[in-house]
Amino acid sequence: MDQSLERLQKKFPETIFENRIEPDNRHNPYFFDAYRDGAHIVSRGGDSPEEAECRISRALEQHFS
């Protein structure tokens, strides 16, 4: 999770990320939440940290384009 978090912070330097694991969520236990200017932008989960990273990265690219 740490490597995915580092890559997200480099790609979106003005965004604050929080990561969490929800062990009771069997399908998507790994989550990232993105915040900018104190506001929550998006949350995305996946079955691995890399999948969650990919999903939130795509969502942020769409949000900021």
PQR file with spaces between the fields and no chain letter, atoms N, CA, C, O and H, PARSE charges and radii, in Angstrom:
ATOM       1  N    MET     1       0.825   -1.191    0.000 -0.4000 1.5000
ATOM       2  CA   MET     1       0.000    0.000    0.000 -0.0000 2.0000
ATOM       3  C    MET     1       0.864    1.247    0.000  0.5500 1.7000
ATOM       4  O    MET     1       0.513    2.258   -0.609 -0.5500 1.4000
ATOM       5  N    ASP     2       1.995    1.170    0.686 -0.4000 1.5000
ATOM       6  CA   ASP     2       2.867    2.336    0.786 -0.0000 2.0000
ATOM       7  C    ASP     2       3.414    2.774   -0.561  0.5500 1.7000
ATOM       8  O    ASP     2       3.506    3.971   -0.833 -0.5500 1.4000
ATOM       9  H    ASP     2       2.280    0.349    1.181  0.4000 1.0000
ATOM      10  N    GLN     3       3.780    1.816   -1.410 -0.4000 1.5000
ATOM      11  CA   GLN     3       4.309    2.169   -2.731 -0.0000 2.0000
ATOM      12  C    GLN     3       3.221    2.807   -3.589  0.5500 1.7000
ATOM      13  O    GLN     3       3.483    3.773   -4.306 -0.5500 1.4000
ATOM      14  H    GLN     3       3.705    0.843   -1.189  0.4000 1.0000
ATOM      15  N    SER     4       2.023    2.280   -3.522 -0.4000 1.5000
ATOM      16  CA   SER     4       0.912    2.868   -4.275 -0.0000 2.0000
ATOM      17  C    SER     4       0.639    4.286   -3.790  0.5500 1.7000
ATOM      18  O    SER     4       0.400    5.186   -4.595 -0.5500 1.4000
ATOM      19  H    SER     4       1.810    1.495   -2.940  0.4000 1.0000
ATOM      20  N    LEU     5       0.673    4.482   -2.490 -0.4000 1.5000
ATOM      21  CA   LEU     5       0.447    5.809   -1.921 -0.0000 2.0000
ATOM      22  C    LEU     5       1.518    6.793   -2.383  0.5500 1.7000
ATOM      23  O    LEU     5       1.201    7.933   -2.722 -0.5500 1.4000
ATOM      24  H    LEU     5       0.867    3.751   -1.836  0.4000 1.0000
ATOM      25  N    GLU     6       2.764    6.373   -2.400 -0.4000 1.5000
ATOM      26  CA   GLU     6       3.860    7.230   -2.866 -0.0000 2.0000
ATOM      27  C    GLU     6       3.668    7.620   -4.332  0.5500 1.7000
ATOM      28  O    GLU     6       3.864    8.780   -4.696 -0.5500 1.4000
ATOM      29  H    GLU     6       3.021    5.447   -2.125  0.4000 1.0000
ATOM      30  N    ARG     7       3.291    6.670   -5.161 -0.4000 1.5000
ATOM      31  CA   ARG     7       3.083    6.974   -6.588 -0.0000 2.0000
ATOM      32  C    ARG     7       1.936    7.959   -6.780  0.5500 1.7000
ATOM      33  O    ARG     7       2.035    8.867   -7.605 -0.5500 1.4000
ATOM      34  H    ARG     7       3.132    5.728   -4.865  0.4000 1.0000
ATOM      35  N    LEU     8       0.857    7.794   -6.033 -0.4000 1.5000
ATOM      36  CA   LEU     8      -0.272    8.721   -6.134 -0.0000 2.0000
ATOM      37  C    LEU     8       0.128   10.126   -5.700  0.5500 1.7000
ATOM      38  O    LEU     8      -0.263   11.107   -6.333 -0.5500 1.4000
ATOM      39  H    LEU     8       0.777    7.057   -5.363  0.4000 1.0000
ATOM      40  N    GLN     9       0.899   10.225   -4.633 -0.4000 1.5000
ATOM      41  CA   GLN     9       1.317   11.546   -4.148 -0.0000 2.0000
ATOM      42  C    GLN     9       2.239   12.238   -5.144  0.5500 1.7000
ATOM      43  O    GLN     9       2.207   13.462   -5.263 -0.5500 1.4000
ATOM      44  H    GLN     9       1.216    9.428   -4.119  0.4000 1.0000
ATOM      45  N    LYS    10       3.052   11.482   -5.854 -0.4000 1.5000
ATOM      46  CA   LYS    10       3.916   12.078   -6.884 -0.0000 2.0000
ATOM      47  C    LYS    10       3.099   12.531   -8.089  0.5500 1.7000
ATOM      48  O    LYS    10       3.373   13.580   -8.672 -0.5500 1.4000
ATOM      49  H    LYS    10       3.078   10.487   -5.758  0.4000 1.0000
ATOM      50  N    LYS    11       2.098   11.740   -8.459 -0.4000 1.5000
ATOM      51  CA   LYS    11       1.292   12.048   -9.645 -0.0000 2.0000
ATOM      52  C    LYS    11       0.330   13.211   -9.397  0.5500 1.7000
ATOM      53  O    LYS    11       0.060   14.003  -10.300 -0.5500 1.4000
ATOM      54  H    LYS    11       1.875   10.888   -7.986  0.4000 1.0000
ATOM      55  N    PHE    12      -0.183   13.307   -8.171 -0.4000 1.5000
ATOM      56  CA   PHE    12      -1.148   14.352   -7.811 -0.0000 2.0000
ATOM      57  C    PHE    12      -0.642   15.073   -6.553  0.5500 1.7000
ATOM      58  O    PHE    12      -1.179   14.861   -5.466 -0.5500 1.4000
ATOM      59  H    PHE    12       0.036   12.664   -7.438  0.4000 1.0000
ATOM      60  N    PRO    13       0.380   15.918   -6.691 -0.5600 1.5000
ATOM      61  CA   PRO    13       1.028   16.509   -5.509  0.2800 2.0000
ATOM      62  C    PRO    13       0.136   17.438   -4.681  0.5500 1.7000
ATOM      63  O    PRO    13       0.412   17.639   -3.498 -0.5500 1.4000
ATOM      64  N    GLU    14      -0.898   17.996   -5.250 -0.4000 1.5000
ATOM      65  CA   GLU    14      -1.766   18.905   -4.507 -0.0000 2.0000
ATOM      66  C    GLU    14      -2.907   18.171   -3.803  0.5500 1.7000
ATOM      67  O    GLU    14      -3.755   18.794   -3.165 -0.5500 1.4000
ATOM      68  H    GLU    14      -1.122   17.833   -6.211  0.4000 1.0000
ATOM      69  N    THR    15      -2.920   16.865   -3.924 -0.4000 1.5000
ATOM      70  CA   THR    15      -3.990   16.054   -3.356 -0.0000 2.0000
ATOM      71  C    THR    15      -3.467   15.304   -2.133  0.5500 1.7000
ATOM      72  O    THR    15      -2.345   14.798   -2.137 -0.5500 1.4000
ATOM      73  H    THR    15      -2.230   16.359   -4.442  0.4000 1.0000
ATOM      74  N    ILE    16      -4.280   15.239   -1.105 -0.4000 1.5000
ATOM      75  CA   ILE    16      -3.949   14.480    0.095 -0.0000 2.0000
ATOM      76  C    ILE    16      -4.660   13.141   -0.001  0.5500 1.7000
ATOM      77  O    ILE    16      -5.856   13.077   -0.283 -0.5500 1.4000
ATOM      78  H    ILE    16      -5.191   15.651   -1.102  0.4000 1.0000
ATOM      79  N    PHE    17      -3.915   12.082    0.236 -0.4000 1.5000
ATOM      80  CA   PHE    17      -4.476   10.733    0.154 -0.0000 2.0000
ATOM      81  C    PHE    17      -4.447   10.065    1.514  0.5500 1.7000
ATOM      82  O    PHE    17      -3.516   10.237    2.301 -0.5500 1.4000
ATOM      83  H    PHE    17      -2.943   12.134    0.466  0.4000 1.0000
ATOM      84  N    GLU    18      -5.484    9.307    1.761 -0.4000 1.5000
ATOM      85  CA   GLU    18      -5.530    8.431    2.922 -0.0000 2.0000
ATOM      86  C    GLU    18      -5.787    7.025    2.392  0.5500 1.7000
ATOM      87  O    GLU    18      -6.576    6.832    1.467 -0.5500 1.4000
ATOM      88  H    GLU    18      -6.241    9.168    1.121  0.4000 1.0000
ATOM      89  N    ASN    19      -5.117    6.057    2.985 -0.4000 1.5000
ATOM      90  CA   ASN    19      -5.371    4.685    2.587 -0.0000 2.0000
ATOM      91  C    ASN    19      -5.940    3.920    3.768  0.5500 1.7000
ATOM      92  O    ASN    19      -5.654    4.222    4.926 -0.5500 1.4000
ATOM      93  H    ASN    19      -4.476    6.214    3.737  0.4000 1.0000
ATOM      94  N    ARG    20      -6.743    2.934    3.452 -0.4000 1.5000
ATOM      95  CA   ARG    20      -7.344    2.127    4.504 -0.0000 2.0000
ATOM      96  C    ARG    20      -7.602    0.730    3.980  0.5500 1.7000
ATOM      97  O    ARG    20      -7.707    0.508    2.774 -0.5500 1.4000
ATOM      98  H    ARG    20      -6.975    2.688    2.510  0.4000 1.0000
ATOM      99  N    ILE    21      -7.701   -0.191    4.895 -0.4000 1.5000
ATOM     100  CA   ILE    21      -8.034   -1.564    4.551 -0.0000 2.0000
ATOM     101  C    ILE    21      -9.304   -1.926    5.311  0.5500 1.7000
ATOM     102  O    ILE    21      -9.398   -1.727    6.523 -0.5500 1.4000
ATOM     103  H    ILE    21      -7.616   -0.010    5.874  0.4000 1.0000
ATOM     104  N    GLU    22     -10.270   -2.457    4.583 -0.4000 1.5000
ATOM     105  CA   GLU    22     -11.519   -2.897    5.186 -0.0000 2.0000
ATOM     106  C    GLU    22     -11.578   -4.424    5.087  0.5500 1.7000
ATOM     107  O    GLU    22     -12.075   -4.954    4.094 -0.5500 1.4000
ATOM     108  H    GLU    22     -10.193   -2.618    3.599  0.4000 1.0000
ATOM     109  N    PRO    23     -11.084   -5.129    6.087 -0.5600 1.5000
ATOM     110  CA   PRO    23     -10.988   -6.586    5.999  0.2800 2.0000
ATOM     111  C    PRO    23     -12.329   -7.299    5.823  0.5500 1.7000
ATOM     112  O    PRO    23     -12.372   -8.419    5.314 -0.5500 1.4000
ATOM     113  N    ASP    24     -13.424   -6.656    6.239 -0.4000 1.5000
ATOM     114  CA   ASP    24     -14.739   -7.282    6.076 -0.0000 2.0000
ATOM     115  C    ASP    24     -15.274   -7.169    4.659  0.5500 1.7000
ATOM     116  O    ASP    24     -16.239   -7.845    4.303 -0.5500 1.4000
ATOM     117  H    ASP    24     -13.389   -5.746    6.652  0.4000 1.0000
ATOM     118  N    ASN    25     -14.657   -6.320    3.850 -0.4000 1.5000
ATOM     119  CA   ASN    25     -15.065   -6.157    2.455 -0.0000 2.0000
ATOM     120  C    ASN    25     -14.285   -7.173    1.617  0.5500 1.7000
ATOM     121  O    ASN    25     -13.123   -6.939    1.287 -0.5500 1.4000
ATOM     122  H    ASN    25     -13.874   -5.770    4.140  0.4000 1.0000
ATOM     123  N    ARG    26     -14.904   -8.279    1.279 -0.4000 1.5000
ATOM     124  CA   ARG    26     -14.201   -9.367    0.590 -0.0000 2.0000
ATOM     125  C    ARG    26     -13.798   -9.013   -0.842  0.5500 1.7000
ATOM     126  O    ARG    26     -12.801   -9.533   -1.341 -0.5500 1.4000
ATOM     127  H    ARG    26     -15.848   -8.470    1.547  0.4000 1.0000
ATOM     128  N    HIS    27     -14.544   -8.150   -1.503 -0.4000 1.5000
ATOM     129  CA   HIS    27     -14.298   -7.875   -2.920 -0.0000 2.0000
ATOM     130  C    HIS    27     -13.300   -6.744   -3.149  0.5500 1.7000
ATOM     131  O    HIS    27     -12.482   -6.815   -4.066 -0.5500 1.4000
ATOM     132  H    HIS    27     -15.354   -7.727   -1.098  0.4000 1.0000
ATOM     133  N    ASN    28     -13.360   -5.722   -2.340 -0.4000 1.5000
ATOM     134  CA   ASN    28     -12.485   -4.555   -2.500 -0.0000 2.0000
ATOM     135  C    ASN    28     -12.002   -4.070   -1.142  0.5500 1.7000
ATOM     136  O    ASN    28     -12.471   -3.035   -0.668 -0.5500 1.4000
ATOM     137  H    ASN    28     -14.024   -5.664   -1.595  0.4000 1.0000
ATOM     138  N    PRO    29     -11.085   -4.778   -0.505 -0.5600 1.5000
ATOM     139  CA   PRO    29     -10.681   -4.381    0.854  0.2800 2.0000
ATOM     140  C    PRO    29      -9.708   -3.207    0.928  0.5500 1.7000
ATOM     141  O    PRO    29      -9.557   -2.605    1.991 -0.5500 1.4000
ATOM     142  N    TYR    30      -9.041   -2.868   -0.186 -0.4000 1.5000
ATOM     143  CA   TYR    30      -8.039   -1.795   -0.174 -0.0000 2.0000
ATOM     144  C    TYR    30      -8.659   -0.518   -0.735  0.5500 1.7000
ATOM     145  O    TYR    30      -9.217   -0.520   -1.832 -0.5500 1.4000
ATOM     146  H    TYR    30      -9.164   -3.357   -1.049  0.4000 1.0000
ATOM     147  N    PHE    31      -8.555    0.569    0.026 -0.4000 1.5000
ATOM     148  CA   PHE    31      -9.180    1.829   -0.384 -0.0000 2.0000
ATOM     149  C    PHE    31      -8.209    2.994   -0.297  0.5500 1.7000
ATOM     150  O    PHE    31      -7.314    3.028    0.547 -0.5500 1.4000
ATOM     151  H    PHE    31      -8.102    0.570    0.917  0.4000 1.0000
ATOM     152  N    PHE    32      -8.417    3.951   -1.203 -0.4000 1.5000
ATOM     153  CA   PHE    32      -7.769    5.254   -1.137 -0.0000 2.0000
ATOM     154  C    PHE    32      -8.852    6.312   -1.148  0.5500 1.7000
ATOM     155  O    PHE    32      -9.816    6.215   -1.909 -0.5500 1.4000
ATOM     156  H    PHE    32      -9.144    3.923   -1.889  0.4000 1.0000
ATOM     157  N    ASP    33      -8.698    7.317   -0.310 -0.4000 1.5000
ATOM     158  CA   ASP    33      -9.559    8.493   -0.296 -0.0000 2.0000
ATOM     159  C    ASP    33      -8.701    9.675   -0.720  0.5500 1.7000
ATOM     160  O    ASP    33      -7.549    9.789   -0.301 -0.5500 1.4000
ATOM     161  H    ASP    33      -7.916    7.396    0.307  0.4000 1.0000
ATOM     162  N    ALA    34      -9.254   10.555   -1.547 -0.4000 1.5000
ATOM     163  CA   ALA    34      -8.521   11.722   -2.038 -0.0000 2.0000
ATOM     164  C    ALA    34      -9.219   12.993   -1.562  0.5500 1.7000
ATOM     165  O    ALA    34     -10.443   13.113   -1.615 -0.5500 1.4000
ATOM     166  H    ALA    34     -10.190   10.462   -1.887  0.4000 1.0000
ATOM     167  N    TYR    35      -8.397   13.943   -1.090 -0.4000 1.5000
ATOM     168  CA   TYR    35      -8.885   15.234   -0.598 -0.0000 2.0000
ATOM     169  C    TYR    35      -8.072   16.352   -1.236  0.5500 1.7000
ATOM     170  O    TYR    35      -6.871   16.206   -1.464 -0.5500 1.4000
ATOM     171  H    TYR    35      -7.403   13.846   -1.046  0.4000 1.0000
ATOM     172  N    ARG    36      -8.728   17.454   -1.519 -0.4000 1.5000
ATOM     173  CA   ARG    36      -8.032   18.646   -1.991 -0.0000 2.0000
ATOM     174  C    ARG    36      -8.743   19.860   -1.425  0.5500 1.7000
ATOM     175  O    ARG    36      -9.971   19.947   -1.452 -0.5500 1.4000
ATOM     176  H    ARG    36      -9.703   17.572   -1.334  0.4000 1.0000
ATOM     177  N    ASP    37      -7.964   20.789   -0.918 -0.4000 1.5000
ATOM     178  CA   ASP    37      -8.506   22.006   -0.294 -0.0000 2.0000
ATOM     179  C    ASP    37      -9.504   21.670    0.806  0.5500 1.7000
ATOM     180  O    ASP    37     -10.505   22.366    0.978 -0.5500 1.4000
ATOM     181  H    ASP    37      -6.967   20.719   -0.897  0.4000 1.0000
ATOM     182  N    GLY    38      -9.231   20.609    1.545 -0.4000 1.5000
ATOM     183  CA   GLY    38     -10.080   20.219    2.655 -0.0000 2.0000
ATOM     184  C    GLY    38     -11.356   19.490    2.280  0.5500 1.7000
ATOM     185  O    GLY    38     -12.123   19.093    3.157 -0.5500 1.4000
ATOM     186  H    GLY    38      -8.418   20.044    1.405  0.4000 1.0000
ATOM     187  N    ALA    39     -11.590   19.310    0.996 -0.4000 1.5000
ATOM     188  CA   ALA    39     -12.821   18.648    0.546 -0.0000 2.0000
ATOM     189  C    ALA    39     -12.525   17.240    0.047  0.5500 1.7000
ATOM     190  O    ALA    39     -11.522   17.000   -0.625 -0.5500 1.4000
ATOM     191  H    ALA    39     -10.966   19.632    0.284  0.4000 1.0000
ATOM     192  N    HIS    40     -13.406   16.327    0.383 -0.4000 1.5000
ATOM     193  CA   HIS    40     -13.274   14.957   -0.117 -0.0000 2.0000
ATOM     194  C    HIS    40     -13.657   14.939   -1.587  0.5500 1.7000
ATOM     195  O    HIS    40     -14.715   15.443   -1.965 -0.5500 1.4000
ATOM     196  H    HIS    40     -14.221   16.521    0.929  0.4000 1.0000
ATOM     197  N    ILE    41     -12.800   14.361   -2.414 -0.4000 1.5000
ATOM     198  CA   ILE    41     -13.059   14.321   -3.849 -0.0000 2.0000
ATOM     199  C    ILE    41     -13.625   12.971   -4.258  0.5500 1.7000
ATOM     200  O    ILE    41     -14.685   12.895   -4.880 -0.5500 1.4000
ATOM     201  H    ILE    41     -11.940   13.952   -2.107  0.4000 1.0000
ATOM     202  N    VAL    42     -12.913   11.904   -3.906 -0.4000 1.5000
ATOM     203  CA   VAL    42     -13.326   10.593   -4.382 -0.0000 2.0000
ATOM     204  C    VAL    42     -12.693    9.504   -3.524  0.5500 1.7000
ATOM     205  O    VAL    42     -11.634    9.702   -2.928 -0.5500 1.4000
ATOM     206  H    VAL    42     -12.053   11.965   -3.400  0.4000 1.0000
ATOM     207  N    SER    43     -13.354    8.354   -3.472 -0.4000 1.5000
ATOM     208  CA   SER    43     -12.811    7.148   -2.850 -0.0000 2.0000
ATOM     209  C    SER    43     -12.896    6.037   -3.888  0.5500 1.7000
ATOM     210  O    SER    43     -13.866    5.943   -4.640 -0.5500 1.4000
ATOM     211  H    SER    43     -14.214    8.194   -3.956  0.4000 1.0000
ATOM     212  N    ARG    44     -11.883    5.212   -3.917 -0.4000 1.5000
ATOM     213  CA   ARG    44     -11.910    4.055   -4.799 -0.0000 2.0000
ATOM     214  C    ARG    44     -11.235    2.894   -4.094  0.5500 1.7000
ATOM     215  O    ARG    44     -10.259    3.065   -3.364 -0.5500 1.4000
ATOM     216  H    ARG    44     -11.095    5.288   -3.306  0.4000 1.0000
ATOM     217  N    GLY    45     -11.783    1.702   -4.332 -0.4000 1.5000
ATOM     218  CA   GLY    45     -11.234    0.497   -3.733 -0.0000 2.0000
ATOM     219  C    GLY    45     -10.894   -0.534   -4.785  0.5500 1.7000
ATOM     220  O    GLY    45     -11.268   -0.412   -5.952 -0.5500 1.4000
ATOM     221  H    GLY    45     -12.576    1.563   -4.925  0.4000 1.0000
ATOM     222  N    GLY    46     -10.175   -1.554   -4.346 -0.4000 1.5000
ATOM     223  CA   GLY    46      -9.808   -2.635   -5.234 -0.0000 2.0000
ATOM     224  C    GLY    46      -9.423   -3.864   -4.441  0.5500 1.7000
ATOM     225  O    GLY    46      -9.314   -3.819   -3.216 -0.5500 1.4000
ATOM     226  H    GLY    46      -9.871   -1.653   -3.399  0.4000 1.0000
ATOM     227  N    ASP    47      -9.216   -4.972   -5.155 -0.4000 1.5000
ATOM     228  CA   ASP    47      -8.843   -6.195   -4.455 -0.0000 2.0000
ATOM     229  C    ASP    47      -7.352   -6.261   -4.161  0.5500 1.7000
ATOM     230  O    ASP    47      -6.880   -7.207   -3.529 -0.5500 1.4000
ATOM     231  H    ASP    47      -9.305   -5.008   -6.151  0.4000 1.0000
ATOM     232  N    SER    48      -6.606   -5.251   -4.621 -0.4000 1.5000
ATOM     233  CA   SER    48      -5.185   -5.109   -4.300 -0.0000 2.0000
ATOM     234  C    SER    48      -4.883   -3.615   -4.215  0.5500 1.7000
ATOM     235  O    SER    48      -5.639   -2.804   -4.750 -0.5500 1.4000
ATOM     236  H    SER    48      -6.990   -4.483   -5.134  0.4000 1.0000
ATOM     237  N    PRO    49      -3.787   -3.238   -3.548 -0.5600 1.5000
ATOM     238  CA   PRO    49      -3.429   -1.815   -3.507  0.2800 2.0000
ATOM     239  C    PRO    49      -3.219   -1.241   -4.908  0.5500 1.7000
ATOM     240  O    PRO    49      -3.574   -0.090   -5.164 -0.5500 1.4000
ATOM     241  N    GLU    50      -2.647   -2.031   -5.813 -0.4000 1.5000
ATOM     242  CA   GLU    50      -2.394   -1.549   -7.174 -0.0000 2.0000
ATOM     243  C    GLU    50      -3.689   -1.292   -7.924  0.5500 1.7000
ATOM     244  O    GLU    50      -3.785   -0.318   -8.672 -0.5500 1.4000
ATOM     245  H    GLU    50      -2.358   -2.965   -5.605  0.4000 1.0000
ATOM     246  N    GLU    51      -4.690   -2.153   -7.737 -0.4000 1.5000
ATOM     247  CA   GLU    51      -5.973   -1.943   -8.404 -0.0000 2.0000
ATOM     248  C    GLU    51      -6.663   -0.696   -7.854  0.5500 1.7000
ATOM     249  O    GLU    51      -7.224    0.092   -8.616 -0.5500 1.4000
ATOM     250  H    GLU    51      -4.612   -2.944   -7.131  0.4000 1.0000
ATOM     251  N    ALA    52      -6.623   -0.517   -6.542 -0.4000 1.5000
ATOM     252  CA   ALA    52      -7.217    0.680   -5.936 -0.0000 2.0000
ATOM     253  C    ALA    52      -6.496    1.938   -6.423  0.5500 1.7000
ATOM     254  O    ALA    52      -7.128    2.961   -6.686 -0.5500 1.4000
ATOM     255  H    ALA    52      -6.168   -1.157   -5.923  0.4000 1.0000
ATOM     256  N    GLU    53      -5.167    1.853   -6.541 -0.4000 1.5000
ATOM     257  CA   GLU    53      -4.378    2.983   -7.057 -0.0000 2.0000
ATOM     258  C    GLU    53      -4.800    3.332   -8.483  0.5500 1.7000
ATOM     259  O    GLU    53      -4.993    4.503   -8.808 -0.5500 1.4000
ATOM     260  H    GLU    53      -4.654    1.021   -6.328  0.4000 1.0000
ATOM     261  N    CYS    54      -4.940    2.328   -9.321 -0.4000 1.5000
ATOM     262  CA   CYS    54      -5.337    2.544  -10.713 -0.0000 2.0000
ATOM     263  C    CYS    54      -6.731    3.164  -10.796  0.5500 1.7000
ATOM     264  O    CYS    54      -6.957    4.083  -11.584 -0.5500 1.4000
ATOM     265  H    CYS    54      -4.783    1.376   -9.057  0.4000 1.0000
ATOM     266  N    ARG    55      -7.652    2.671   -9.994 -0.4000 1.5000
ATOM     267  CA   ARG    55      -9.022    3.184  -10.034 -0.0000 2.0000
ATOM     268  C    ARG    55      -9.112    4.630   -9.557  0.5500 1.7000
ATOM     269  O    ARG    55      -9.814    5.435  -10.169 -0.5500 1.4000
ATOM     270  H    ARG    55      -7.468    1.925   -9.354  0.4000 1.0000
ATOM     271  N    ILE    56      -8.417    4.970   -8.478 -0.4000 1.5000
ATOM     272  CA   ILE    56      -8.511    6.351   -7.992 -0.0000 2.0000
ATOM     273  C    ILE    56      -7.749    7.293   -8.918  0.5500 1.7000
ATOM     274  O    ILE    56      -8.142    8.449   -9.081 -0.5500 1.4000
ATOM     275  H    ILE    56      -7.847    4.316   -7.981  0.4000 1.0000
ATOM     276  N    SER    57      -6.669    6.815   -9.523 -0.4000 1.5000
ATOM     277  CA   SER    57      -5.919    7.637  -10.467 -0.0000 2.0000
ATOM     278  C    SER    57      -6.793    7.999  -11.667  0.5500 1.7000
ATOM     279  O    SER    57      -6.818    9.152  -12.095 -0.5500 1.4000
ATOM     280  H    SER    57      -6.350    5.877   -9.390  0.4000 1.0000
ATOM     281  N    ARG    58      -7.504    7.020  -12.203 -0.4000 1.5000
ATOM     282  CA   ARG    58      -8.405    7.296  -13.339 -0.0000 2.0000
ATOM     283  C    ARG    58      -9.513    8.259  -12.941  0.5500 1.7000
ATOM     284  O    ARG    58      -9.853    9.167  -13.699 -0.5500 1.4000
ATOM     285  H    ARG    58      -7.484    6.082  -11.855  0.4000 1.0000
ATOM     286  N    ALA    59     -10.074    8.063  -11.757 -0.4000 1.5000
ATOM     287  CA   ALA    59     -11.155    8.939  -11.294 -0.0000 2.0000
ATOM     288  C    ALA    59     -10.662   10.376  -11.131  0.5500 1.7000
ATOM     289  O    ALA    59     -11.370   11.319  -11.483 -0.5500 1.4000
ATOM     290  H    ALA    59      -9.798    7.325  -11.142  0.4000 1.0000
ATOM     291  N    LEU    60      -9.449   10.547  -10.599 -0.4000 1.5000
ATOM     292  CA   LEU    60      -8.907   11.898  -10.432 -0.0000 2.0000
ATOM     293  C    LEU    60      -8.575   12.533  -11.770  0.5500 1.7000
ATOM     294  O    LEU    60      -8.801   13.729  -11.955 -0.5500 1.4000
ATOM     295  H    LEU    60      -8.874    9.780  -10.313  0.4000 1.0000
ATOM     296  N    GLU    61      -8.044   11.761  -12.704 -0.4000 1.5000
ATOM     297  CA   GLU    61      -7.760   12.304  -14.034 -0.0000 2.0000
ATOM     298  C    GLU    61      -9.042   12.807  -14.684  0.5500 1.7000
ATOM     299  O    GLU    61      -9.044   13.870  -15.305 -0.5500 1.4000
ATOM     300  H    GLU    61      -7.860   10.789  -12.554  0.4000 1.0000
ATOM     301  N    GLN    62     -10.134   12.057  -14.549 -0.4000 1.5000
ATOM     302  CA   GLN    62     -11.413   12.493  -15.113 -0.0000 2.0000
ATOM     303  C    GLN    62     -11.940   13.714  -14.367  0.5500 1.7000
ATOM     304  O    GLN    62     -12.477   14.634  -14.982 -0.5500 1.4000
ATOM     305  H    GLN    62     -10.133   11.193  -14.045  0.4000 1.0000
ATOM     306  N    HIS    63     -11.790   13.727  -13.065 -0.4000 1.5000
ATOM     307  CA   HIS    63     -12.297   14.839  -12.255 -0.0000 2.0000
ATOM     308  C    HIS    63     -11.598   16.151  -12.599  0.5500 1.7000
ATOM     309  O    HIS    63     -12.238   17.200  -12.656 -0.5500 1.4000
ATOM     310  H    HIS    63     -11.353   12.979  -12.565  0.4000 1.0000
ATOM     311  N    PHE    64     -10.294   16.095  -12.828 -0.4000 1.5000
ATOM     312  CA   PHE    64      -9.527   17.315  -13.061 -0.0000 2.0000
ATOM     313  C    PHE    64      -9.342   17.660  -14.529  0.5500 1.7000
ATOM     314  O    PHE    64      -8.664   18.636  -14.849 -0.5500 1.4000
ATOM     315  H    PHE    64      -9.773   15.243  -12.781  0.4000 1.0000
ATOM     316  N    SER    65      -9.933   16.879  -15.431 -0.4000 1.5000
ATOM     317  CA   SER    65      -9.764   17.202  -16.867 -0.0000 2.0000
ATOM     318  C    SER    65     -10.894   18.066  -17.378  0.5500 1.7000
ATOM     319  O    SER    65     -10.911   18.428  -18.554 -0.5500 1.4000
ATOM     320  H    SER    65     -10.484   16.086  -15.171  0.4000 1.0000
